[in-house]
Amino acid sequence: MHLGRVKYFNGWNIFWTCISYFAAIFIIYLYSRILMRYQILKDIN
């Protein structure tokens, strides 16, 4: 099985890919905290 290499362009690299994933996770975390604050989403604890 041969896996090809990732080709980045337009100034994109592995650093910005990592930052974009962490930013998305952080936004989802904040959104879930807002939903828990207004009791739209119940806290699991």
Secondary structure, 3 states (H helix, E strand, C coil): CCCCCCCCCCCCCHHHHHHHHHHHHHHHHHHHHHHHHCCCCCCCC
